[in-house]
């Protein structure tokens, strides 16, 4: 008959400690707030991501500190010491140095502090996620993306002023929600593929495409198509696709000024109209050729946006992160961003399926949108990147539940003579 101590051990073994239970609850609430509530709320509120993501991130970080603060800070140090972490750190240092010569130091310092805070938040959330994510938490990603795309499609179709809302720069709610869904759908697809539910992943891609079409956002549509093409190519060969995307992303970043100079030459030789796309790209060359030496140092962080508002440079020039990057941070900033993109694509292509293909799709969607849209420097987009990065890390940490090693259930048979002897 078992003694009382063994009965007590069996009764309490299935229960976690109070600290672990509290950490699990905080993690579930924070994770659900980010991947379930925020995407749906983004359809109806421009500021939902900027408000909900920090709250959910704080809960996730607290859950990690409750479990083991030592392990949390160890993972943070490991991220900083990684090659991509060092490149990102150098980019941040150059951004801070450029505040010395920026023409708008006060506003630039405030915006730099917000960007740096979002970067540190993304790093902390990635480090705070447990090394083994529960499947019940990861299922929230698929539910959140499905609900967000459904809400976006229905709202855009029945709202009589949906087109005006998309084209209004002060309230592009549908466009922003579509871009966020296009980025967040790929980690959810990765999780469904890991669970061998391929039809669910394909359904998520289809409803995301329908939501993008109903939103009327051209930038969202272009980013989704680019991500889908990379996803399909990576399904065939992740190594080749990752190598090609690394080269293309780095080359686009470094050669952007040459493209602007070529557009300027075409505008002059063909006498193109000012509203022509090539003419608008050439306007950027007009600005930096006034001070070619500034291509080496840049004008300082946040100079492009403030100079356009002040009328110091042509506001009709091309939008997107590349003109801003070269105008603000110059050649060092462009080299560091190119190295960061090259290293990210190179690292993703070495991961197993489906993380490689979906990870490259996430990075492609984010990069293409940043190249096209100037709002990629705003807080809402930085919050979207935090969510996408956290989701990819969560899926990576949830792999341990997708396959279990085979265990021997039979002991080797004992020879008959030995058995009789015993």
C-alpha positions in Angstrom: 0.0 0.0 0.0 1.5 3.4 -0.9 2.4 5.7 1.9 0.9 9.2 2.4 3.9 11.0 1.0 3.7 9.2 -2.4 0.0 10.0 -2.6 0.7 13.6 -1.9 3.4 13.8 -4.5 1.1 12.3 -7.2 -1.7 14.7 -6.2 0.5 17.8 -6.4 2.8 16.8 -9.3 0.2 17.9 -12.0 0.0 21.4 -10.5 2.6 24.1 -11.3 4.0 26.4 -8.7 2.0 29.7 -8.0 4.8 31.7 -9.7 4.7 29.5 -12.8 0.9 29.7 -13.0 0.9 33.5 -12.7 3.6 33.7 -15.4 1.6 31.5 -17.7 -1.5 33.6 -17.1 0.3 36.9 -17.8 1.9 35.4 -20.9 -1.5 34.2 -22.3 -3.2 37.6 -21.6 -0.3 39.6 -23.1 0.1 37.3 -26.1 -3.6 37.2 -26.8 -3.8 41.0 -26.5 -1.2 41.4 -29.2 -2.1 38.7 -31.7 -5.9 38.5 -31.1 -7.2 41.9 -29.9 -4.8 44.3 -31.6 -5.3 43.1 -35.2 -9.1 43.4 -35.0 -9.0 46.7 -33.2 -6.6 48.1 -35.9 -9.5 47.9 -38.4 -11.4 50.5 -36.4 -8.7 52.5 -34.7 -5.5 54.0 -36.0 -3.8 54.0 -32.6 -4.8 50.5 -31.5 -1.4 48.9 -32.2 0.5 51.8 -30.6 -1.6 51.4 -27.4 -2.2 47.6 -27.2 1.2 46.3 -28.2 3.2 48.0 -25.4 0.6 46.8 -22.9 0.8 43.2 -24.1 4.5 43.4 -24.4 4.8 44.6 -20.8 2.7 41.6 -19.6 4.9 39.2 -21.5 8.1 40.7 -20.1 6.7 40.6 -16.6 5.8 36.9 -17.1 9.4 36.1 -18.0 10.8 38.0 -15.0 8.4 36.1 -12.7 9.7 32.8 -14.0 13.5 33.6 -14.2 15.0 37.1 -14.5 18.4 35.5 -14.9 17.4 33.5 -18.0 15.6 36.6 -19.5 18.7 38.8 -19.2 20.9 36.0 -20.5 18.8 35.8 -23.7 18.9 39.6 -24.1 22.7 39.5 -23.9 22.8 36.7 -26.4 20.7 38.7 -28.9 22.9 41.8 -28.5 26.1 39.7 -29.1 24.7 38.0 -32.2 26.0 39.3 -35.6 22.7 40.8 -36.5 22.4 42.4 -33.1 25.8 44.0 -33.4 24.8 45.4 -36.9 21.6 46.8 -35.5 23.5 48.3 -32.5 25.9 50.1 -34.9 23.0 51.5 -36.9 21.5 52.8 -33.7 24.8 54.4 -32.7 25.1 56.1 -36.1 21.6 57.4 -35.8 22.4 58.9 -32.4 25.6 60.4 -33.7 23.7 62.1 -36.6 21.6 64.0 -34.0 24.7 66.3 -33.6 24.3 67.8 -37.1 20.5 67.4 -37.8 18.8 70.8 -38.5 15.9 69.9 -36.2 17.6 68.5 -33.0 14.7 68.7 -30.6 12.1 66.8 -32.7 14.7 64.4 -34.0 15.9 63.5 -30.5 12.3 62.8 -29.5 11.6 60.7 -32.5 14.9 58.8 -32.1 14.0 58.1 -28.4 10.7 56.6 -29.5 12.3 54.5 -32.2 15.0 53.3 -29.9 12.3 52.4 -27.3 10.4 50.4 -29.8 13.5 48.5 -30.8 14.4 47.7 -27.2 10.8 46.6 -26.7 10.9 44.2 -29.6 14.2 42.7 -28.3 12.8 42.3 -24.8 9.6 40.6 -26.0 11.5 38.2 -28.2 13.7 37.3 -25.2 10.8 37.1 -22.8 8.9 34.4 -24.8 9.4 31.0 -23.2 11.7 28.5 -25.0 8.7 26.2 -25.2 5.5 27.9 -26.3 2.2 26.2 -25.7 0.2 25.2 -28.7 -2.9 26.8 -27.1 -1.2 30.2 -27.2 0.0 29.8 -30.7 -3.5 28.9 -32.0 -4.4 32.5 -31.0 -2.3 33.8 -33.9 -4.4 32.0 -36.6 -7.7 33.1 -34.9 -6.5 36.7 -34.7 -5.5 36.9 -38.3 -8.7 35.3 -39.5 -10.9 37.6 -37.4 -8.9 40.7 -38.5 -9.2 39.9 -42.2 -12.9 39.0 -41.8 -13.6 42.3 -39.9 -11.6 44.3 -42.5 -13.4 42.7 -45.5 -16.9 43.2 -44.0 -16.2 46.7 -42.8 -14.6 47.9 -46.0 -17.5 46.5 -48.1 -20.3 47.9 -46.1 -18.7 51.3 -45.2 -19.9 53.9 -47.7 -16.8 56.0 -47.2 -14.2 53.3 -47.2 -12.4 54.7 -50.3 -12.1 58.1 -48.7 -10.8 56.5 -45.5 -8.1 54.7 -47.4 -7.0 57.8 -49.4 -7.0 60.1 -46.4 -3.5 60.4 -45.1 -4.8 61.3 -41.6 -6.9 58.2 -41.3 -5.7 55.3 -43.5 -7.3 52.8 -41.1 -8.2 50.1 -43.8 -4.8 50.4 -45.5 -2.9 50.1 -42.3 -5.0 47.1 -41.1 -4.5 45.4 -44.5 -0.7 45.9 -44.3 -0.6 44.6 -40.7 -2.6 41.5 -41.7 -0.3 40.9 -44.7 2.7 40.8 -42.4 1.1 38.9 -39.5 -0.5 36.2 -41.7 2.8 34.4 -42.5 3.7 33.4 -38.9 0.2 32.1 -38.6 0.7 30.2 -41.8 3.9 28.7 -40.4 2.1 27.4 -37.4 -0.7 25.8 -39.4 1.9 24.2 -41.7 3.8 22.9 -38.6 0.6 21.2 -37.4 0.1 19.6 -40.9 -3.0 21.8 -41.5 -1.9 23.1 -44.8 -5.5 23.9 -46.0 -5.9 26.2 -43.0 -2.7 28.1 -44.0 -3.8 28.4 -47.6 -7.2 29.7 -46.4 -5.5 32.3 -44.3 -3.5 33.5 -47.3 -6.7 33.7 -49.4 -8.7 35.7 -46.8 -5.8 38.0 -46.4 -5.7 38.6 -50.1 -9.5 39.3 -50.1 -9.1 41.7 -47.2 -6.3 43.5 -49.0 -8.5 43.8 -52.2 -11.4 45.2 -50.2 -9.2 47.7 -48.4 -8.2 49.4 -51.7 -4.6 49.9 -50.5 -2.1 49.6 -53.4 0.9 49.4 -51.1 -0.7 46.6 -49.1 -1.4 44.7 -52.4 2.1 45.1 -53.7 3.7 43.9 -50.4 1.4 40.9 -50.3 2.1 39.9 -53.9 5.9 40.2 -53.3 5.7 38.2 -50.1 3.6 35.5 -51.8 6.1 35.2 -54.7 9.0 34.8 -52.2 7.0 32.3 -50.2 6.3 30.1 -53.3 9.9 30.4 -54.4 11.2 29.4 -51.0 8.9 26.4 -51.0 10.9 25.2 -54.0 14.3 26.2 -52.8 14.8 28.2 -49.6 18.6 28.4 -50.0 18.4 29.8 -53.5 15.6 32.2 -52.7 17.2 33.5 -49.5 20.5 34.1 -51.3 18.7 36.0 -54.1 16.6 38.1 -51.8 19.6 39.0 -49.7 21.4 40.3 -52.7 18.4 42.1 -54.1 17.6 43.8 -50.8 21.1 44.9 -50.2 21.6 46.1 -53.8 18.4 48.1 -53.7 19.5 49.8 -50.6 23.0 50.7 -51.8 22.2 51.6 -55.4 19.1 53.8 -54.7 21.0 57.0 -55.4 22.1 55.7 -58.8 18.5 54.9 -59.7 17.5 58.5 -58.8 20.3 59.9 -60.9 19.2 57.7 -63.8 15.6 58.8 -63.4 16.7 62.4 -63.4 18.6 61.9 -66.7 15.6 60.3 -68.3 13.4 63.1 -67.1 15.6 65.7 -68.8 16.2 63.7 -72.0 12.6 62.7 -72.5 11.1 66.0 -71.2 8.7 64.0 -68.9 5.9 65.7 -67.1 6.4 66.5 -63.4 3.6 64.1 -62.3 5.4 61.2 -64.0 6.8 58.6 -61.6 10.2 58.8 -63.2 10.2 62.5 -62.8 9.3 62.2 -59.1 12.1 59.8 -58.5 14.5 62.2 -60.2 13.4 65.0 -57.8 15.3 63.1 -55.1 18.5 63.3 -57.2 18.0 67.1 -57.5 18.1 67.4 -53.7 21.2 65.3 -52.9 23.2 66.6 -55.9 23.0 70.1 -54.4 25.3 68.8 -51.6 27.0 65.6 -52.9 29.2 65.4 -49.8 26.1 65.0 -47.7 25.7 61.5 -49.2 28.6 60.5 -47.0 27.2 61.8 -43.7 23.6 62.5 -44.3 21.7 65.6 -43.0 20.9 64.0 -39.7 18.0 61.8 -38.4 14.5 63.0 -39.2 15.8 65.7 -41.5 13.7 64.6 -44.5 10.4 64.7 -42.8 10.9 68.1 -41.1 12.6 69.6 -44.2 9.6 68.7 -46.3 7.2 70.3 -43.8 9.3 73.4 -43.7 9.5 73.7 -47.5 13.3 73.3 -47.5 13.1 70.4 -50.0 10.6 69.4 -52.7 7.6 67.6 -51.0 6.8 65.9 -54.3 9.9 63.7 -54.2 9.7 60.0 -53.7 8.4 58.5 -50.5 9.7 55.5 -48.6 12.5 54.6 -46.4 15.3 54.6 -49.0 15.2 58.4 -49.8 14.8 59.1 -46.1 17.7 56.8 -45.2 20.2 58.3 -47.6 19.1 61.9 -46.9 19.1 61.4 -43.1 21.9 58.9 -42.4 24.0 58.9 -45.6 26.3 56.1 -46.8 27.0 54.6 -43.3 23.3 54.2 -42.6 22.7 52.7 -46.0 25.6 50.2 -45.6 24.4 49.1 -42.2 20.8 48.7 -43.3 22.0 46.7 -46.3 24.1 44.5 -44.1 21.2 44.0 -41.8 18.8 42.9 -44.6 21.5 40.7 -46.1 22.2 39.0 -42.8 18.5 38.6 -42.0 17.7 36.9 -45.4 20.8 34.8 -45.1 19.9 33.6 -41.6 16.3 32.8 -42.5 17.2 30.7 -45.5 19.1 28.3 -43.2 16.1 27.6 -41.1 14.0 24.6 -41.6 10.6 24.5 -43.4 8.2 26.2 -42.9 10.0 28.8 -40.9 12.4 29.6 -43.8 9.7 30.3 -46.3 7.3 32.2 -44.0 10.1 34.1 -42.4 11.3 35.4 -45.7 7.8 36.2 -46.7 7.4 38.4 -43.5 10.7 40.1 -44.2 9.8 40.7 -47.8 6.4 42.2 -47.0 7.9 44.5 -44.4 10.8 45.6 -46.6 8.7 46.2 -49.7 6.2 48.3 -47.7 9.0 50.3 -46.1 10.5 51.0 -49.5 7.1 52.2 -50.8 5.4 54.1 -48.0 6.8 56.9 -45.8 4.6 55.9 -42.9 7.0 53.0 -42.3 8.8 55.3 -39.9 5.8 55.9 -37.8 5.0 54.3 -34.5 2.1 52.1 -35.8 4.4 50.4 -38.3 7.1 49.8 -35.7 4.4 48.2 -33.5 3.5 45.9 -36.4 7.1 44.9 -36.8 7.3 44.1 -33.0 4.2 41.9 -33.4 5.5 40.1 -36.5 8.9 39.4 -34.9 7.3 38.2 -31.7 5.1 35.8 -33.7 8.0 34.3 -35.6 9.9 33.8 -32.4 6.9 32.2 -30.8 6.4 29.8 -33.7 10.1 28.9 -33.6 9.8 28.2 -29.9 6.7 26.1 -30.5 8.4 23.6 -32.8 9.1 21.1 -30.0 5.4 20.2 -29.9 5.2 19.4 -33.6 7.3 16.2 -33.5 8.2 13.8 -30.8 11.0 11.4 -31.0 10.1 7.7 -31.1 10.5 5.9 -27.8 11.2 2.2 -27.3 8.3 0.6 -25.6 9.7 -2.9 -25.4 12.7 -4.1 -23.5 15.1 -6.4 -25.2 14.0 -10.0 -24.8 15.9 -12.1 -22.2 17.4 -15.4 -23.4 15.3 -18.4 -22.3 18.0 -20.0 -20.3 18.7 -16.8 -18.4 15.0 -16.3 -17.8 14.7 -19.8 -16.4 17.7 -19.3 -14.2 16.2 -16.1 -12.7 
